[in-house]
Amino acid sequence: MSLLLAVWREVCRHREIGDVAERVARLLSEHIPVEYLAVRRLDLVQRRLETLAAVPCRAGAASPPALRTELAAGEAEALLAWAHRGRVLRGVAGDGDSLATLLAPPGTVGEVILGPLAAEGGTIGVLALHAAPARRLTDAHAEIAQSLLEPLAVALANAGRIHELAQLRDALEADKRALLARLGRNDLADAIIGADGGLREVLQRAYQVAATNAPVLILGETGSGKEVIARAIHARSARAGAPFERVNCGALPPGLVDSELFGHERGSFTGAIASRRGWFERADGGTLFLDEVGELPLEAQVRLLRILQDGTFERVGGQKTLSVDVRIVAATHRALREMTARGAFREDLWYRLSVFPIHLPPLRERPEDIPALAMHFAWRAGQRLRGAPLVPTAEQLDLLLAYPWPGNVRELAAAIERAAILGDGHRLDVAGALGVSAPRLPPRAPQPAAEVAPPPEEIVPLDVAMARHIERALAACQGRIEGKRGAAALLGINPHTLRARMRKLGVDWTRFRRAAASQ
């Protein structure tokens, strides 16, 4: 009993299986005449026995010899049949075709105790104790080895989980570095271009909801920057230190949607050779961004609704109910309200997702952001191509401002990249990138001579000039904002955007209605 407690203590103290094996080997040397101890990981799919630890059990013992790795098909079946019984095997290496000979180093002769290490899901490894030369192993020694199987199996399973988490962390860090490289940032918390311009109202709403756990639905055209807003919500939330996982629902194969989102158990379908965690489990404690959520099939929408309601789900092929704590941020370019009316999207799921909707205006409705975005993308393109930043000229910015940008920010980034390539990395060929020519734009008026220059007009701040322009439009439309005869149509912007700018600039549209009524 004292040996077993000491072994459990070492298992709890150390994470690496090599450290556990080394300390258990020292403890065993006082109870079993063992030369060395080996812990090996079993992979029945690849038919391999990977040696994770092979350590001497007594002072001055030679290093253990190399152990076999590959297993033949018949050997793997024999090993699996023995492991299912869950009992240790006491045998003699070099004695025919026994498992003792199979698991011992080539050419080894002597007594061996073998024990299967089992965890949830089946046998994961083998414990091997090789006797010292000319020493005999008894049934009492085998019983001692039997008592060690559970703690060593736990140590092996923990080491596997730690290894898996380390790989996942490295993969997430690589994804983060790749994302930062694509965005041209040093950190995800860097300032968002447009935060003081066309995205001010959007970010105010995003930061307002970030502190809560409420689901968020971001509505906007393709390429308008929905993921940037989703990441801003995550970065301002209490979950900022937890994972942010992105799933493009439109890219999921129809037959694998449930497996990708909720995971699957081994053997649940053809090709499921191992259990797999889904995106919800990977995002546990953090934020899951469901991009293009309107593309999900109705069957998956049912399961998504359940996890939004109570946070529980089952893996495909599994019977165990799992719980996760995930904040959902969804996005789509589709008109989900119309889809619910047609039956293409579940109405109950719509109500769950749209607790806090955020409308992201297209780039054509926030032209004030185009120069800053163009400067940013030009800087990145120049750095990639020639190692020196590029800067668009005033004429090139005029071209960009005159373009309608149906593909939004994504199209702008591609156009600037194309312009840099057409300019061989030394300059920007914006006209060539857009397929237009500079003469199509109205030529700039030449500056008159100083001696005949008219008196300069009053220069006012940009916000004042914009407010005056909006007021003239409201006066012409008698205070009407929406509709074909409204100020929004006259100014060529979305009515919601116009209202937001009027609030920002302090423009009172009601006085224009009163003025029209009094006439």
N, C-alpha and C positions, 0 to 999 in steps of 0.2 A: 504494500500500500504506500509506503514511503517513497518507493521508486516511482510509482505512477503519479503521485502528487508532485514530485520533483520534475517529472517530464512535462506535466501540464503547466507548471510554473515557467519552464523554459519556452514552451509554445506560446504562452501569453507575453513573454518578455521580448521575443525576437520575431521580426517580420520575414527575414530571409530564411529560406528552407535550409541553406548551407549552414547558417549559424545554429539553427535548431538541431540539425543532424550532428554537428560537431559536439554540442553539449550533451545530447542524448547518448552519443557513443561513449563519452567519458563516464556517464552514469552506469551504462550497461557493463562496462569492463569489470565492475565489482560484483556482478550477478551472473553473467554468462561469459564463458571462455571464448570470446569473439575476437577475430583478427581485425575485421573492418565491417562497417555498416554502409549500406547504399540505399538511397531513396531515388526511385526512378519514376518518371511520368509516363503514363501509358496513353498512346494515341492509336485506337483501334482502326480509325478510318485510314490513317496513313501506315498502319502496321509498324509503329515505331515505339521503342522504349528509350526515352531520353534520360540520361543520367544527370540528375540535378545536384546530387551530393554523394560522394564516396570518400569516407574519412576513416582513418585507423582508430581502433578502439583502445589501444594500449601504447604507452610511451615506447619509442624506439621502433615501432612497427613500420615496415616499408609502405610506400604509397600504394594504394590499390591499383591493380592492373586495369587496362582498358576493358570496357564491357561492350557486349554486342548491342547494336542499335536497331538494325533491320530485323523484322520477323517475317517468316514465310506465312502463307495463308493458313496452313494447317497448324503452325505453331501459335498463331494469334487465336485461332478457335480453341485450341487446348488451354491456352492461358485464360481466355474468357470463361470457359466452362469451370475451371478451377476457381476463378475469382468470384463467380456467382455463389459459391458455397460459403465464402466469407471466413474460412478457417485457414490457419497457418499450415504450411507444409514443411515437414522435416525430411530432408533427403540427402543424397550423396552426389556431389558433382562428379561428372566423368563416368557415371553409372548408366550407360545406355542412352536412351532418348528421353529421359525424365526432364521435368521442368527445372529441377535443380541444375542439371547440366546446361539446359537452354539459357538460364538466367545468370550463370556463373561466367567468369572470364574464360576465354578459350584455353584449353589445356589444364584448367583447374581441377584438382582432385581433393576432395574433403567434404565434410558435412556442412549443410546449408539449411537455414530456416528462412522460409519465404512467407510473406503475408500480404494480402490484397488491401490496398488503401481505397476505401469507398467513400463517396460523398453523394450529395443529392444529384441524381441523374445517372449513377453507375460508378464503376471502378475507374479511378483516375490515376492510380499508380501502384507501385510494388515496393515493399520493404524487404531488403535482403540482408541477412546476417550470415557472414562467412566465418566458420570456426577457425581457431588457431590450429597450426599443424599438430597432428597426433592428438587432438582433443576431441572428446565425444560430446554430442549435444543430446540432452534427455528430454523427456516429455515435460518436465518441470521448466526447462528452458523455453520450450515451445509455448507453455502457458504464459510465461513472462512476456514473450514476444507478442502473443495474442492481445495482452492488455495494452500494448503500445500502439496498436493499429488505429484506434479512434483518435488519440491526440495527434499522431503523425499525419493522419488523413486531414484533420482540421488544419494543421500547419501547411500541408501541401495545397489545400483548397484556398487558404488565405493568401499564400504566395502567388497562386494563379490569379486571384482577384486583384491583388496589388499590381501584378504585371499588366493585367488588362487595363486597369485604371491609368497606369503610367503611359501605356500606348495611346489610350483615348485622350489623355491630357496633351501628349505630344502632337497628336493629330489635330486637336482643337487649336493648339498654339500655332501649328503650321497654317491652318485655315485662317486664323486671326492675322498672321503675318501676310498671307496672300491677299486678304481683304484690305488690309491697310495699304498694301502696295497698289492695289487697284484704285483705292480712293485717294492715294497720294497723301496719306496722313501718317503721323507718327503714333497717334493714339486714337482710339475710338471716341474719346471725349473731345476731340478737336472741334473747333467751331464749324457749324453747318452754314454753307454758303446760302445766302438768302434769309438768314435768321433775322436780319434787320430790314429786310425788304418784303418780297412777296410771300415768304413763309412765316412772317411774324405771327399772324393770327393762328396758323396751323401749329406752330411750336408752342404758343401759349396754351392751346388746348391739350397738346401732347404732354407738356410739363404739369398741367393741372391734373390729368388723370394718372400720371406716372406713379404718384405716391400711393395709389390704391391698387387693389388686385382685380379691378373690374376688367372684363374683356373689352378689347378695343377693335373696331372695324375701320380700316383705312380705305377710303374710296378714292380712286383716281385712275387716270389713264395709264396705259402701259408706258414704262420708262420715266414716270414723273417723280420717282424717288420715294416710293412707299417703304422700301426697306430701310432707308436712312431715317425716316420718322419712327419706324418700329424700333430701331436700335437706340434712337434718342430716348424713347420711352423706357426701354430697358436700362439704359445708363443712368437715368434719373430715379429709378425705382430702388426699393430696398433689396431687390434681387440682382443688383449690378455685379456683385461678385460671383454669381452663379452662372450656369451656362445660358447662352443665347443660341438656340437652334433654329435654323431656317429650313422649311420644307416647301418645295414648289409642288403644290398639289396637282398642277396640270401636267407635270412630268412623271407622275407615278403611274406605272402600268396598271390597268384596271384590275387585273387578277391579283396584284400584290399590294393594293392600297392598305388593307388591314394589317398585313405583315409589316409593311414599312412604318405605319403609324403606331401600332400596338405591339409589334414583335411576334415571334412564333416559337413554339416548342420543337425540339428535335423530333423528326419523323412526322410532323403534322401535314406535310405534303411532299411530293417528289422534289428532291434537291435540298430539303431541310435537314442537313447532316448534323447540325448543331443548333442549340437554342440561341435565339438572337433577341436583343433588346430593341424595342421600337423607339421612335422619336420622342414619344411622351416620357418613357423611362430615362432617356438620355438627357432630357430637359428638366428632370425632376429638381425642384427647388428654384428653377429659373424661368425663362420665358421661351415659349414656342411660337415662332412666327409662321403662320400658315399662309403662304403667298398663293394667290389665285385660288382662294377657298371655294369659289363658285364652280370650279372644275371637278369637285369631289362627286362621285356617284352617290345616289340616294342611300344605298346600303351603308356606305361608310359614314354618311351624315347621321344615321341613327346612332352608331357607336360614338361618334364625336359628341352628339347631344348628351349621351349618358355621362361621359367623362366631364363635360362642362357642368352637369348637374351635381354629381356627387364625387368626382375625382377618382372613380374606380373603373376597371376594365379587366378583361382577360386576354392573354396572348392567344394567337391563333393556335388551336389544338390543345390549349391548356384548360385546366379545370380550376386553377387557383385564382382568386380575385386579388388583383394588385391595386394599390393606391399610390397616387402621385400628387404632388403639389406643384402645379404648372400654371403660369399666367399665359393666357392666350391673346395674341395679337394677330388678327386676320386681315387680309387685304385682298382686293379684287378690282378689276377694271370693268367688271360686268354690272349690270343693273339688277342687283339681287332682289329688289322689291318687285320688279316685273317678273323675275324668274319664279318667285313664290306664287304669283298670281297664275302662272302657267303650270305650276306643279313641278318645275324643274329644280326647285330648291325648297327644302322643308321650311315651312313658316315658323315652326317652333324653334328651329335652329337659328333662323334669321333674328328672332327676338332675343335669343341668348347671346348672339355675337354682336348685335348692334346696340349694346348697352350704352356705349359711348362712341358714336361714329365721328370720324374726322374726314372731312372732304379736302383732298389735296388738289389744288388748282393746277391745270396744265401749264406748261411753260409759256404758252402764248398769252396767258392771262396775267403773267407776272414778268413782263419784259425787263423790268428793272434789275432782275437777277441775271440776265443774259451776259452783260459785260463781265461781272465777277466770275461767273461759271466759265466763260470763254478764257479769261486770264488763267484760271486754275488749270483747265485742261491743256492749254497751250504750254504752260510751265511744265506740266508732267510729260507731255509729248516731246518737248525739246530735251528734257533730261534723259528720256529713254533713248532717243535717236542719236543725239550728239553730245549728251552730257551737259548741255547749256540750255537754260530756259528760253522759250520763245514768248514774244509779246505781240498781240494783235494790234494793228494800227487803227486809227479812228475810222478810216474808210472801211476796213474789214469789220469793225463792230457795227457800222451802218448796215452792211450786208447781212450780218447775223440778226440784227434787230428787225430787218425787213422780211426775214424768212418765217413761215408759219410754224415750223417745228411740230409736225404731227407725231413724231416719235419722242418728243419731249427731251428731257435731259440726256437720256441714253443716246438719242440721235445727235444731239449737240456734241457729246463726247466723241462719238464716232466721226463726225464731220471735222472736228478740230484735229483728230488723229490723222484723218485722210489729208487734211490741208498741210500738216507737217510733213507727211510722206511725200506729197507732191512738190513741196518746197525743199526736198532733200535734207530736211532737218535744219537748214540754215534760215528758213523763213516760212511763213504761212501762206499757202495759196488757197485762201478761203473761197474766192470766186470759182476756182476749178473744183474745189471740194463740193460746192453746192450746185455746180452745173449752171452757174449764171456768170454774167460779166459785169464788171463795175460800171460801164456806161449805162446799164439799164436803170441805175439809180439816178435821181436828179443830181446834176452837178452842183458842187458847192459854189455859192456865190463868191466871186472874187472880192477881196478886201478893198474898199475904196481908198483913194489917197487921203492922207491925213488932213490936207488942207480943205478937202471938200466933204469930209465926213460929217454926217448929220449929228445933232446932239444925241448922245447915247440915251437909250431908254433906261428906266429905273430897273436896277438889278435887285431882285428879291430872292429870298431863300426858296429852294425847290419846293418845299411843302406848301409855301404860300402860293406859288405859281400853280401848283397842282390843285389846290383848293379853289382858286379863282376859276380855273378851267372847268372844274366839276360844277361850280355854281352857275357858270354860263350855260352848261349843258342842261342843268336842272331848270333854269329859267326858260330855255327854249322848249323844254318838254313839260312846262307847267308843273314841275315837281314830280312827274311820273318817273319811276325807276325801271320797272319791268315792262315787257311787251315790245312790240315792233316800234312803237312811238316813244319808248322810254329812254332815259338818259344812258342806261347801260348799253343799249343797242347803238345809240349815237356815238358813244365813246369806244365801242367795240370790245367791251369786257363783260365778264359774267356779273349778273346782278348781285350775287353774294360778295364778290370781290369789291364791287363798287360800294356796297354798304359798309364793308370792313374799312375801306379807305376813308369813307366819310366819317366814321366813328373816330378813326385815328387823327384826321385833320380837323375835326370839330365842325363839320359842315351840317347845318340843320336843313334838311330837305322840306320840312313841314312849312316853312315860311314861304317857299315858292308855291306850295299848294294854296296857302291863304292869299297870296298876292294874285294868283290866277282867279280865285273865287271872288275877290273883291272887284275884279274888272267887269 
